[in-house]
Amino acid sequence: MIKRFLKDDSAVSVSVGSILIFSISVLAFIMIMNSFFSMMDQTEETVTREEFETYGNDMALQLTSVDTIISNTGKEGVNSLKYDFTIPNKVAGEYYSVNFSNKSNEITFESQNHVKVKVPYSVCNTQVEKTTIYSSSTNHYFFYNSSKNLIEVH
């Protein structure tokens, strides 16, 4: 009887089959969830880039407008000029920084999850102060300082 019990493997195939089906199901579920989260990250990054480009183009246009106003009125005619602009506190749920470079004439947006977008701007008669602002702060504006012939960013 013991020999027959040791040679009987009819129950083994059912147990092994159940364990294999369960393991394959768990692995398939993990792979599907992983691909879902990967697609969500890519979508979030795309939304962040597009929003940064939109706000960057708007800022570049506003800088050009300030430069044009100064050019049309003459540097001596403008003592100071303040131009308010708004940016949202968060983009895709993340705070971000905005860096103004006066060497490359670029506005660089960078989020906390390291999405970085550079937007060029053009000014002919003035320079833009090299500075970094943060989205978490309030009351952003461009200020023309006539003594330095410089557009400061606050």
N, CA and C of each residue as an Amber inpcrd file, in Angstrom:
protein
   462
   0.7980000  -1.1820000   0.0000000   0.0000000   0.0000000   0.0000000
   0.8570000   1.2700000   0.0000000   1.9410000   1.2480000   0.7120000
   2.8180000   2.4040000   0.7410000   3.4590000   2.5920000  -0.6270000
   3.8150000   1.5080000  -1.3070000   4.3990000   1.6270000  -2.6400000
   3.4120000   2.2450000  -3.6150000   2.1770000   1.8500000  -3.5020000
   1.1710000   2.4140000  -4.3900000   0.9760000   3.9100000  -4.0900000
   1.0300000   4.2750000  -2.8140000   0.8660000   5.6830000  -2.4330000
   2.0170000   6.5350000  -2.9730000   3.2310000   6.0370000  -2.9300000
   4.3800000   6.7840000  -3.4230000   4.3830000   6.8980000  -4.9430000
   3.8510000   5.9250000  -5.6400000   3.8290000   5.9590000  -7.0930000
   2.6050000   6.6700000  -7.6510000   1.6230000   6.9700000  -6.8260000
   0.3990000   7.6400000  -7.2880000   0.6550000   9.1540000  -7.3720000
   0.7490000   9.7190000  -8.5700000   1.0020000  11.1500000  -8.7320000
  -0.1730000  11.8480000  -9.3970000  -1.3560000  11.3640000  -9.2110000
  -2.5230000  12.0200000  -9.7950000  -2.8520000  13.3270000  -9.0590000
  -2.6540000  13.3920000  -7.7840000  -2.9150000  14.6190000  -7.0200000
  -1.8240000  15.6440000  -7.2330000  -0.6180000  15.2210000  -7.5380000
   0.4960000  16.1370000  -7.7530000   0.2320000  17.0230000  -8.9550000
  -0.2690000  16.4790000 -10.0260000  -0.4970000  17.2750000 -11.2200000
  -1.5450000  18.3610000 -10.9800000  -2.5570000  18.0990000 -10.1950000
  -3.5710000  19.1090000  -9.8850000  -2.9700000  20.2140000  -9.0220000
  -2.1790000  19.8660000  -8.0380000  -1.5610000  20.8580000  -7.1570000
  -0.5630000  21.7180000  -7.9120000   0.2950000  21.0860000  -8.6820000
   1.2980000  21.8210000  -9.4510000   0.6170000  22.7230000 -10.4780000
  -0.4020000  22.2300000 -11.1100000  -1.1340000  23.0370000 -12.0890000
  -1.7660000  24.2650000 -11.4440000  -2.3490000  24.1020000 -10.2690000
  -2.9640000  25.2340000  -9.5660000  -1.9220000  26.2710000  -9.1760000
  -0.7810000  25.8150000  -8.6750000   0.2890000  26.7440000  -8.2900000
   0.8190000  27.4720000  -9.5180000   1.0060000  26.7850000 -10.6320000
   1.4960000  27.4310000 -11.8520000   0.4950000  28.4610000 -12.3880000
  -0.7660000  28.1270000 -12.4030000  -1.7800000  29.0740000 -12.8920000
  -1.8330000  30.3080000 -11.9960000  -1.7750000  30.1050000 -10.6880000
  -1.7820000  31.2350000  -9.7640000  -0.5450000  32.1090000  -9.9670000
   0.6300000  31.5060000 -10.0980000   1.8770000  32.2670000 -10.2940000
   1.8430000  33.0580000 -11.5910000   1.3960000  32.4430000 -12.6610000
   1.3150000  33.1360000 -13.9530000   0.3180000  34.2850000 -13.8770000
  -0.7860000  34.0770000 -13.1870000  -1.7860000  35.1540000 -13.0320000
  -1.2170000  36.3290000 -12.2560000  -0.4870000  36.0590000 -11.1900000
   0.1260000  37.1300000 -10.3850000   1.1600000  37.8840000 -11.2130000
   1.9980000  37.1650000 -11.9430000   3.0050000  37.8250000 -12.7880000
   2.3580000  38.6750000 -13.8800000   1.3160000  38.1800000 -14.4950000
   0.6160000  38.9580000 -15.5230000   0.0080000  40.2140000 -14.9240000
  -0.5820000  40.0990000 -13.7450000  -1.1680000  41.2730000 -13.0760000
  -0.0920000  42.3130000 -12.7490000   1.0520000  41.8670000 -12.2590000
   2.1540000  42.7870000 -11.9380000   2.6470000  43.4820000 -13.2000000
   2.7780000  42.7630000 -14.2960000   3.2440000  43.3680000 -15.5430000
   2.2390000  44.4020000 -16.0610000   0.9650000  44.1050000 -15.9720000
  -0.0630000  45.0510000 -16.4210000  -0.0460000  46.3100000 -15.5560000
   0.0590000  46.1530000 -14.2470000   0.0980000  47.3130000 -13.3510000
   1.3500000  48.1530000 -13.5960000   2.4840000  47.4970000 -13.8200000
   3.7220000  48.2100000 -14.0840000   3.6150000  49.0310000 -15.3710000
   3.0490000  48.4590000 -16.4070000   2.9010000  49.2080000 -17.6590000
   1.9040000  50.3540000 -17.4930000   0.8770000  50.1580000 -16.6970000
  -0.0910000  51.2220000 -16.4370000   0.5790000  52.4010000 -15.7440000
   1.3660000  52.1390000 -14.7010000   2.0430000  53.2220000 -13.9880000
   3.0920000  53.8980000 -14.8640000   3.7280000  53.1430000 -15.7260000
   4.7040000  53.7220000 -16.6520000   4.0190000  54.6870000 -17.6190000
   2.8550000  54.2950000 -18.1350000   2.1110000  55.1800000 -19.0350000
   1.6420000  56.4310000 -18.3040000   1.2540000  56.2990000 -17.0450000
   0.8160000  57.4580000 -16.2630000   1.9630000  58.4410000 -16.0670000
   3.1700000  57.9440000 -15.8020000   4.3300000  58.8170000 -15.6440000
   4.6460000  59.5550000 -16.9380000   4.5600000  58.8610000 -18.0680000
   4.8300000  59.5010000 -19.3520000   3.7900000  60.5730000 -19.6490000
   2.5380000  60.3120000 -19.3280000   1.4740000  61.2880000 -19.5580000
   1.6890000  62.5130000 -18.6910000   2.0520000  62.3120000 -17.4350000
   2.2980000  63.4330000 -16.5230000   3.4590000  64.2830000 -17.0130000
   4.5140000  63.6430000 -17.4960000   5.6640000  64.3840000 -18.0120000
   5.2850000  65.1840000 -19.2620000   4.4860000  64.6070000 -20.1400000
   4.0470000  65.3070000 -21.3470000   3.2040000  66.5260000 -21.0030000
   2.2880000  66.3670000 -20.0590000   1.4480000  67.4950000 -19.6280000
   2.3180000  68.5930000 -19.0310000   3.2820000  68.2200000 -18.2020000
   4.1760000  69.1980000 -17.5810000   4.9570000  69.9540000 -18.6430000
   5.5180000  69.2500000 -19.6100000   6.2830000  69.9140000 -20.6820000
   5.4130000  70.9040000 -21.4630000   4.2180000  70.4840000 -21.8200000
   3.3370000  71.3650000 -22.5950000   2.9370000  72.6030000 -21.7920000
   2.6490000  72.4250000 -20.5210000   2.2940000  73.5850000 -19.6930000
   3.4840000  74.5220000 -19.5520000   4.6840000  73.9720000 -19.3400000
   5.8800000  74.8060000 -19.2340000   6.1100000  75.5920000 -20.5240000
   5.9140000  74.9540000 -21.6620000   6.0880000  75.6490000 -22.9380000
   5.0660000  76.7800000 -23.0840000   3.8370000  76.5330000 -22.6730000
   2.7960000  77.5620000 -22.7630000   3.1380000  78.7610000 -21.8870000
   3.4760000  78.5120000 -20.6290000   3.8160000  79.6160000 -19.7230000
   5.1170000  80.2920000 -20.1250000   6.0660000  79.5180000 -20.6450000
   7.3250000  80.1060000 -21.0980000   7.1280000  81.0270000 -22.2900000
   6.3050000  80.6150000 -23.2430000   6.0250000  81.4740000 -24.3950000
   5.3030000  82.7470000 -23.9690000   4.4050000  82.6240000 -23.0040000
   3.7040000  83.7950000 -22.4880000   4.6810000  84.7600000 -21.8160000
   5.5980000  84.2370000 -21.0160000   6.6020000  85.0850000 -20.3600000
   7.5310000  85.7370000 -21.3760000   7.9350000  84.9850000 -22.3870000
   8.8090000  85.5390000 -23.4230000   8.1130000  86.6900000 -24.1430000
   6.8300000  86.5280000 -24.4150000   6.0540000  87.5930000 -25.0520000
   5.9640000  88.8240000 -24.1500000   5.7710000  88.6070000 -22.8590000
   5.6940000  89.7290000 -21.9230000   7.0350000  90.4500000 -21.8000000
   8.1410000  89.6960000 -21.7860000   9.4660000  90.3350000 -21.7620000
   9.6940000  91.1730000 -23.0150000   9.3030000  90.6380000 -24.1540000
   9.4340000  91.3850000 -25.4050000   8.5660000  92.6430000 -25.3760000
   7.3800000  92.5570000 -24.7810000   6.5050000  93.7220000 -24.6650000
   7.1360000  94.8020000 -23.7980000   7.7190000  94.3980000 -22.6650000
   8.3960000  95.3770000 -21.7970000   9.5480000  96.0250000 -22.5500000
  10.3320000  95.2290000 -23.2520000  11.4590000  95.7610000 -24.0270000
  10.9640000  96.7110000 -25.1190000   9.8650000  96.3900000 -25.7720000
   9.3030000  97.2420000 -26.8250000   8.7960000  98.5600000 -26.2550000
   8.1350000  98.5140000 -25.1130000   7.6550000  99.7500000 -24.4630000
   8.8310000 100.6590000 -24.1440000   9.8930000 100.0890000 -23.5930000
  11.0820000 100.8830000 -23.2540000  11.7070000 101.4470000 -24.5230000
  11.7630000 100.6630000 -25.5750000  12.3460000 101.1100000 -26.8320000
  11.5240000 102.2340000 -27.4650000  10.1970000 102.1120000 -27.4340000
   9.3340000 103.1060000 -28.0710000   9.2930000 104.4330000 -27.3200000
   9.4220000 104.3710000 -26.0000000   9.3830000 105.6180000 -25.2270000
  10.7610000 106.2070000 -25.0180000  11.7880000 105.4740000 -25.3090000
  13.1490000 105.9460000 -25.0890000  13.5710000 105.6470000 -23.6620000
  14.8070000 105.2620000 -23.4940000  15.2970000 104.8800000 -22.1670000
  15.1990000 106.0380000 -21.1770000  15.3750000 107.2460000 -21.6630000
  15.2990000 108.4060000 -20.7750000  13.8520000 108.7020000 -20.3660000
  12.8970000 108.2660000 -21.1740000  11.4940000 108.5400000 -20.8970000
  10.8760000 107.5990000 -19.8800000  11.5450000 106.5010000 -19.5780000
  11.0020000 105.5310000 -18.6320000  11.9320000 105.4630000 -17.4270000
  11.4330000 105.9210000 -16.2690000  12.2240000 105.8020000 -15.0390000
  12.1220000 104.3950000 -14.4670000  10.9060000 103.9040000 -14.4330000
  10.6820000 102.5380000 -13.9700000   9.3910000 102.0150000 -14.5960000
   9.3160000 100.7270000 -14.6970000   8.1520000 100.0880000 -15.2870000
   7.9640000  98.7530000 -14.5840000   6.7610000  98.5180000 -14.0950000
   6.4560000  97.2550000 -13.4200000   5.3800000  96.5440000 -14.2240000
   5.6260000  95.2760000 -14.5350000   4.7190000  94.4860000 -15.3600000
   4.4290000  93.1950000 -14.5970000   3.2420000  93.0710000 -14.0470000
   2.8590000  91.8790000 -13.2900000   2.5760000  90.7080000 -14.2200000
   2.9260000  89.5270000 -13.7760000   2.5460000  88.3150000 -14.4970000
   2.2120000  87.2290000 -13.4680000   1.4230000  86.2870000 -13.9020000
   1.0180000  85.2030000 -12.9980000   1.4550000  83.8550000 -13.5520000
   1.8090000  82.9900000 -12.6470000   2.1000000  81.5990000 -12.9750000
   1.4010000  80.7480000 -11.9160000   0.9780000  79.5510000 -12.2780000
   0.2950000  78.7090000 -11.2920000   1.2780000  78.1980000 -10.2310000
   0.7580000  77.9230000  -9.0370000   1.6060000  77.3890000  -7.9640000
   2.1810000  76.0220000  -8.3250000   1.3580000  75.1870000  -8.9550000
   1.8020000  73.8340000  -9.2910000   1.4210000  73.5040000 -10.7300000
   2.2450000  72.6970000 -11.3560000   1.9410000  72.1280000 -12.6680000
   2.0380000  70.6220000 -12.5050000   0.9620000  69.9240000 -12.8550000
   0.8530000  68.4680000 -12.6960000   1.1520000  68.0550000 -11.2580000
   0.6960000  68.8800000 -10.3180000   0.8400000  68.5610000  -8.9010000
   2.2170000  68.7960000  -8.3250000   3.1170000  69.4580000  -9.0560000
   4.4890000  69.6710000  -8.6090000   4.8230000  71.1560000  -8.5860000
   5.5630000  71.5920000  -7.5490000   6.1290000  72.9330000  -7.5460000
   7.2800000  72.9490000  -8.5490000   7.6580000  74.1370000  -9.0010000
   8.7080000  74.2400000 -10.0040000   9.4460000  75.5620000  -9.8650000
  10.5650000  75.6640000 -10.5530000  11.3440000  76.8990000 -10.5690000
  11.4300000  77.4220000 -12.0000000  11.6220000  78.7330000 -12.1110000
  11.7770000  79.3890000 -13.4090000  13.0920000  80.1640000 -13.3640000
  14.0120000  79.8130000 -14.2480000  15.3260000  80.4380000 -14.2810000
  15.4530000  81.3040000 -15.5270000  15.8300000  82.5610000 -15.3330000
  16.0390000  83.4910000 -16.4420000  17.5380000  83.6300000 -16.6670000
  17.9830000  83.3310000 -17.8850000  19.3920000  83.4370000 -18.2380000
  19.5640000  84.6110000 -19.1880000  20.5350000  85.4840000 -18.8880000
  20.7520000  86.6220000 -19.7750000  21.8300000  86.3360000 -20.8200000
  22.5770000  85.2560000 -20.6670000  23.5980000  84.9150000 -21.6710000
  22.9790000  84.2200000 -22.8720000  22.1410000  83.2310000 -22.6080000
  21.5600000  82.4670000 -23.7060000  20.1500000  82.9370000 -24.0550000
  19.6570000  83.9700000 -23.3540000  18.2940000  84.4700000 -23.5580000
  17.2820000  83.3310000 -23.5420000  17.2990000  82.5830000 -22.4410000
  16.3740000  81.4680000 -22.2790000  15.6980000  81.5260000 -20.9140000
  14.4740000  81.0700000 -20.9090000  13.7340000  80.8670000 -19.6680000
  13.6710000  79.3550000 -19.4770000  14.1620000  78.8670000 -18.3350000
  14.2040000  77.4360000 -18.0760000  13.2400000  77.0910000 -16.9400000
  12.2990000  76.2340000 -17.2350000  11.3590000  75.7230000 -16.2340000
  11.8650000  74.3560000 -15.7870000  11.8500000  74.1090000 -14.4750000
  12.2460000  72.7950000 -13.9760000  11.3550000  72.4080000 -12.8080000
  10.7370000  71.2380000 -12.9250000   9.8450000  70.7640000 -11.8680000
  10.6310000  69.9400000 -10.8540000   9.9670000  69.6090000  -9.7520000
  10.6120000  68.8130000  -8.7180000  10.9460000  67.4060000  -9.1990000
  10.1950000  66.8920000 -10.1670000  10.5010000  65.5590000 -10.6920000
  11.4240000  65.6440000 -11.9070000  12.1540000  66.7570000 -12.0290000
  13.2320000  66.9660000 -12.9940000  12.7970000  67.0330000 -14.4520000
  11.5800000  67.4860000 -14.7050000  11.1710000  67.7900000 -16.0740000
  11.6860000  69.1980000 -16.3600000  12.4520000  69.3500000 -17.4330000
  13.0930000  70.6290000 -17.7380000  12.7180000  71.0650000 -19.1510000
  12.2860000  72.3370000 -19.2750000  11.9190000  72.9010000 -20.5730000
  12.5850000  74.2720000 -20.6970000  13.2190000  74.5130000 -21.8460000
  13.8510000  75.8000000 -22.1210000  13.0690000  76.5150000 -23.2130000
  12.7730000  77.8020000 -22.9770000  12.0280000  78.6180000 -23.9360000
  12.8710000  79.8700000 -24.2210000  13.1690000  80.1510000 -25.4750000
  13.9540000  81.3500000 -25.7850000  13.1030000  82.6140000 -25.7150000
  13.7570000  83.7320000 -25.4270000  13.0990000  85.0280000 -25.4800000
  14.0140000  86.0070000 -26.2140000  13.4390000  87.1180000 -26.6320000
  14.2080000  88.0850000 -27.4020000  13.9940000  89.4930000 -26.8620000
  15.0730000  90.1280000 -26.4710000  15.0550000  91.5460000 -26.0920000
  16.1800000  92.2240000 -26.8430000  15.9180000  93.4420000 -27.3270000
  16.9100000  94.1300000 -28.1530000  17.6200000  95.2630000 -27.4070000
  16.8780000  95.9800000 -26.5680000  17.4090000  97.2090000 -25.9950000
  17.8100000  97.0920000 -24.5290000  17.4290000  96.0440000 -23.8720000
  17.7210000  95.8890000 -22.4480000  18.2870000  94.5000000 -22.1900000
  18.7490000  94.2970000 -20.9900000  19.1770000  92.9750000 -20.5320000
  18.1870000  92.4940000 -19.4790000  18.0830000  91.1980000 -19.3390000
  17.2290000  90.6090000 -18.3110000  18.1440000  90.0780000 -17.2080000
  17.7880000  90.4260000 -15.9920000  18.5820000  90.0010000 -14.8460000
  18.5790000  88.4800000 -14.7300000  19.7490000  87.9120000 -14.4860000
  19.8450000  86.4610000 -14.2760000  19.2940000  86.1690000 -12.8840000
  18.2190000  85.4190000 -12.8400000  17.5840000  85.1270000 -11.5590000
  16.7450000  83.8660000 -11.6540000  16.3510000  83.3610000 -10.4970000
  15.4680000  82.2060000 -10.4130000  14.3000000  82.5530000  -9.5090000
  13.0910000  82.2800000  -9.9820000  11.9020000  82.4630000  -9.1610000
  11.2610000  81.1000000  -8.9460000  10.4440000  81.0180000  -7.9090000
   9.7970000  79.7540000  -7.5700000   8.2910000  79.9110000  -7.6200000
   7.6340000  78.8790000  -8.0660000   6.1800000  78.9440000  -8.2380000
   5.4480000  79.0690000  -6.9140000   6.0600000  78.6430000  -5.8370000
   5.3960000  78.6960000  -4.5400000   5.2920000  80.1180000  -4.0010000
   6.1230000  81.0250000  -4.5010000   6.0210000  82.4190000  -4.0630000
   4.9220000  83.1350000  -4.8580000   4.5090000  84.2840000  -4.3760000
   3.4110000  85.0130000  -5.0230000   3.9010000  86.3470000  -5.5600000
   3.0410000  87.0280000  -6.2780000   3.3030000  88.3730000  -6.8110000
   4.5790000  88.4240000  -7.6510000   4.5190000  87.8430000  -8.8140000
   5.6500000  87.8790000  -9.7410000   5.4980000  89.0810000 -10.6660000
   6.6260000  89.7080000 -10.9810000   6.5700000  90.8470000 -11.8980000
   7.9390000  91.1130000 -12.5120000   7.8990000  91.7810000 -13.6720000
   9.1060000  92.3030000 -14.3070000   9.2120000  93.7650000 -13.9030000
  10.4010000  94.2020000 -13.5580000  10.6110000  95.5900000 -13.1610000
  11.7790000  96.1450000 -13.9510000  11.5250000  97.2380000 -14.6810000
  12.5910000  97.8700000 -15.4560000  13.3280000  98.8610000 -14.5730000
  14.6120000  98.6400000 -14.4000000  15.4740000  99.5380000 -13.6300000
  16.2420000 100.3890000 -14.6320000  15.8550000 101.6730000 -14.7490000
  16.4470000 102.5360000 -15.7710000  17.9130000 102.8610000 -15.4860000
  18.3130000 102.9010000 -14.2260000  19.7100000 103.2270000 -13.9240000
  20.6600000 102.1200000 -14.3980000  20.1830000 100.8840000 -14.4280000
  21.0020000  99.7660000 -14.8910000  20.6210000  99.3060000 -16.3040000
  19.5420000  99.8790000 -16.8520000  18.9890000  99.4340000 -18.1320000
  18.8050000  97.9080000 -18.0950000  18.0930000  97.4730000 -17.0470000
  17.9660000  96.0560000 -16.7550000  16.5080000  95.7330000 -16.3800000
  15.9990000  94.6250000 -16.9100000  14.6920000  94.1360000 -16.4990000
  14.9270000  93.1190000 -15.3860000  14.4760000  93.4690000 -14.1930000
  14.6200000  92.5810000 -13.0490000  13.3740000  91.7130000 -12.9340000
  13.5520000  90.4950000 -12.4960000  12.4550000  89.5570000 -12.3530000
  12.2560000  89.2840000 -10.8700000  11.0470000  89.4940000 -10.3950000
  10.7300000  89.2750000  -8.9740000   9.5670000  88.3310000  -8.8480000
